[in-house]
Amino acid sequence: MSRLELCVFLLAGACAPRSGEPVGDGSTTGITSVVVPSTGSPAETSGGSDASSTNAVGDSGGSGSTTVRLDVGELPDGGDPQPAGCKGKIDFLFVISRSGHMGQELEGYGTIHDRLVAAIPDFFSTIETKFADFDYHILVTKGDPYWGGMLCDAECPGPFTEKCGTDDYPCEMIGKVSACDQTWGAGVVFNAGRLAPNKPCEIASGKRYLAKGQPNLAETFACIAQVGASGYYLVGQALAAAVSPALTGPGGCNEGFLRDDALLVVTVITNSADDDSEGTPASWAQAVFDAKGGDSNAVVLFQVGVTLEYCENPPWDNPLCGLLDQFPLRTAVYAWDKDYGPGFEAATDLILEACASFIPG
């Protein structure tokens, strides 16, 4: 896929929901640094401020841009060279809340999804230029195990009111969707309800994720990424389920998505704190690391929610802060920042750093 095709494909997903609530107490903005600074205080600005900065720092303690080293050299005894990084293979897992609060507008800058889609093309283009053959898998899951929306179900067969929020809800599919459409963490292929496509997405392979060579990538990505706003925000529980052996193993809903020789990039998108997911931030993260053979440095986390600066001294025990704290390679932007680009740029640096030292098991 060319750089231009990637940009077009990702820009085409710019349809977005329209209502919402802030993460945490809504009082702190700014973009993350990747490690919690030993000094200093969180940024204190009003929602939607652009007074923010990004530090991309991995375990090595470096900052700024990273030069990828795809050949990690020969073994000390002069034997065969070790595998050369992730060789452009990256598995992207998007975990997106579909709470009714995800569509809130930031005046003049659109919804969370508007700003996310605006920043993604440069993110993918930068990655593509660093690898000779960029080979991706892209899976989107949502923050609950339900299909459609209760309000719309109750109004079938229509006419629909503003409570449902759509005129084309597929009532004929109630009770007929597959088991995977109603499974925690399964890749979405048929989003229904308010602000969703309300039609099946055309994935050529029949899988629940996109892979290199997928026809009509732009339209298909837009279809799976618009999870809608008729559900819940339990992103932690969905994350753990999406990478579980039950779903990624033989016969599982997400079978084939995770590759042993691919870096895993997790993007969590929510503007509601996750207080209700089963488990803890530590257990959600451990499920991810276990899926990568226990290697925490084979995973990069990007979060659109709260930042590490906010999490230095949060006003309450926010699970999104706990999740960020688990990952050695992580970066985030505040959900109400007007521009997610710097956060994606920081994530790109971390992906390159991780690929440089990634040795597939």
N, C-alpha and C positions, 0 to 999 in steps of 0.2 A: 504493500500500500504506500502510495506517495505521501509526502508531507501535506500537500494540498488536500488530498482525499481525507486524511485524518481530520484536518481542520474543518472541512465541510461537514463531515459526519458528526462531529461533536457539536458544532454550532447549530445543527438542525434540531437538537433536542431542547430548544429554548422555550417550549410551552411550559407554563408553570401554574401552581396553585395560587390561591388568593386570600388567605386569612391567617391569624397566628398569635403566638405568645413568645416572650423572650426566654432564653436559657437562664437558669439560676435566678439571681435577683434583678437581672437586666441592667445592672449599674456599671459594669466594667466592659470596656472594649479593648481592641488591640489585637495584634497577631502574636502568636506564640514565639518563644524560643524553644529549641529542641531539648535543652537541659535546663532544669530550674536553676536560676542564678543564685549564687551564694549571698549576694547583697542586692539591695535595691527593693523597690516596692512595686506592686501591680499598677498598671496604668489606670487612671481614674478619669474617664471621659464619658460623654453622653453617648447613648446608642446611636450608631450610624457614623461616628467620627472616623476620620481617616488618619488620626494621629496614632500610627502604629508602625512597628518594625518587625523584621524577621531575622532570627539567627538560626542558621542550619548547622547544627553541631551534632556529630555522632559520638560514639564512645571514645574515638581517638582524640577528641577535644579540639579538632580543627573547626574552622568556620568559613563561611563564604562558599564560593564555587568549588567543585570537586573535579579533579581530573581522573577519569575512569582508567583503571589498570586492568584490562581484560585478561592479560596473561599474568598469572601469579607466580610464575617462575618454576624452576626445577626443584625437585626434592633435594634435601641436604646431601644424600648419598650419591647424587648425580643420576638418579633414576629418571623414569618418565616424568614429563611435566604434569602438573596438576591440571584439572579442568579449568578452562578460561572463563571465570566469572559465570554470570547467568546467560551469556550468549544471546542477549536480547529477548529471552523468554520471561515474560512478566504476566502473572495472574492478578487481575484487578478485581477485587471484591468491594462492591458498593453496598453499604447497609444504610437504608434510608427510612426515616420515620415517615409514616403516612397519617400522622395526627392532623386533625383539622387546623392546627396552628401553623402548619408549614407554609401556608400561602400568604403570610403577612407581608405587606409591601414595606420596603424601606424607601421613603419618599424620594423619587427621582432616580432610584437605582434598582427597582424591581424586587422580586421575591428572592428567597434563598436560591431557588433553582435557576432563576435568571442569572444571578451573579456567579453561581457555580459553573454553568454552561459557558459563560463568557470567559472564564479563566482557564477552562480545560484545554482548548486547542493549543495554546502555547506550551502547556505542560506536556502533552503528548508529542508535539513537534520537536521539543527539545530532546526528549528521550529518543525519538526516532533518529535524530542526527548523530547520536552517540553509539548507535548499534548498526551493524551492516544489514541485519535482517530482523527487524522488530517483529516479534511473534507474541501475540497477546491472546489471553482469554479474558472475557469481561462478564461477570455475573452480578446481577442486581437482586438483592433480597430486601424485604420490608420488615418493619418493626412489629409484626404480629403474624399469626398463622391463619388469618381469615381471608376470605375472598369477598370482594364487593363491599357493600355497606348496609348496615341494618336499616337505616332510614330509607334508603332506596328500596330494599327488599320489601319493607312495609307498605310502600306506595305502588308496588307493581300491581297491575300492568301499566300504571300511569292513569291520568297525567301526573307529572312529578312537580313537586313544589320546590321552593328555594332550599328547603331542608335537605333534600337529596342533592341538589346542586347540578343536575345534569338532565338532559332530555332524551338521551340515547342509551340509558342503562339497559343492559342485556338481560331482561327478566327471564327470558327463555333458558338461561344457563343456571338459574338457581337450582342447586341440588344435583347438577350434572357435571360440574368441573371435576378435574382429576384430584386424586389424593394429594399430589404434590402441590397443587394450587392452594391447599389448606394445611400445609406442613411448615412448621417453624424452620426458617433459614433456607427454604428451597428457592432456587432462582425463579424469578417471576417471568411469566410468558403471557399473562392475560390479566392486565390491571383494569379494575372496574370500580365505578363510584365517582364521586365528585372529583373533577380535575384529572381524571384518568382517561386513557384512550377508549375504554369500553369496547375493546375488540381484541382478539388474539394477536400476538406478535408473530411475525413470520420468520422463524429461525430455521434455516435450511437444513441443518443437521438433525433437527428434532431434539437437540439438547436444550437445557435450560440456561445456557450461557452462549455468548458470542465468541467465535473463534476466527482466526485469520482466514480470509477467503469468503466470509459471509456476504452474500449479495445484499444490496440495498442497506449498507451499514448505517447510514444516516437515519433512515426511517426506523430501522429496527432498534437502534440504540435509543432513539427518542421514545419508542413504544415501551421498552422495558424500564426506562429511567423514570417515566411519569407514573409513579406508584399511586398518586392521588392523595386525597385528604379525607378518607372515609374510614380510617382505622386508628391504630395506636402507635406508640413511640418506644417500644421495648427493644431498643437496638442492641443492648448487651446480650440478651437472651438469643436474639436472632443471629448475632455474630457467632456465638459459640455453636449454635446449631448448624450454621452454614458450613462450617469446616469440620464437623463431627464425622467420625468413621461411618455412622449410620447413613449420612447423606452423601459423602464423597466416595464411599466404598462401592463394591459391585452391587448393582441393583438400586443404589441410592438415587435420590432426586438430582443430586449434583455430581453424579459419577463422571469422572474425566476432567472436571474443572481444575483441580489442583494437580500440578506436575512437580515431580521430585526435583527436576532441574530448572525450575522457574522460581524467580523471586515472587513473593506474595506482597501486594500493596493493598492495604485495607483502607477504605475511605468511609468514615462514619459521618452521617449528615443528620443532624437533629437540632431543633431549637427548643426542645423540651428535655429537662433533666430526667434520666431514667431511674426512677425510684422503685419500679415495680418488677423489673426483670428478675427471674429466678437466678440464684447464684450471686457472685460478687465480681467486681472488676478484676480481681486477681484470677478468679476461676474462668472468666470470659477470655482473658489474655492467655491463660495457660492452655485453653482449648486450641487457640490459634498456634501457639508454639508447638504443642504436641502434633498438630497437623503438619508442621515442618520439621519433624524429627527432633523436636526439643531445641531447635536452633532459633533463639530469639532475634539473632541478627540476620535471619533470612526473611524478615518481615519489616515493612515500613508502614507506620500508621499515620494517616492524615485525617484530622477531625475538623469538621465544620460544626462548632458548638461553643465550647469555652476554651480559653487559652491557658498555657502554663503560668503566665503572669497572674491571671485571675486565680488560678489554683494554688498559688503560694499562700494565700490567706483568704480562702473562700468564706463567706458568711455562714455556710452550713456544709454538711458532708455531702458534696455533690458527686454522684457516681461517675460522671464524665471526667472529673478530675482524677478519680481513682484509676480509671481506664488509661488515661494518658500516662500516668505515672508508671505503668507496668512495662512500657515499651522503650527499649534503649534507642531506637530510631523512630522518632515521632516529631510531628509538627502539627500546628493547628491554627485556625483563624476563628475569631469570634463570629457567631452567626449573624450579627448585625453590622459587621464591617461592610463598607460599600464595595470593596474590591478584594476578592479572594486570590488574586494573581500572585502576590508575594508569598502567600502560604503554599501555593502549588509550586512556585519556584524553589522554595526551601525543600519541599518534598522531592522535587527532581534531583537536587543535590544529594539527598539521602539515598535515593534509589541508585544513583551512580556509585556512591560510596559503598552501598551494600553489595552491588553487583561486582565491584572490584575485588571483594574478598570472599564472595560466595563460592563454596565448594559443595556441589551437590553430593548427597550421601549415596 
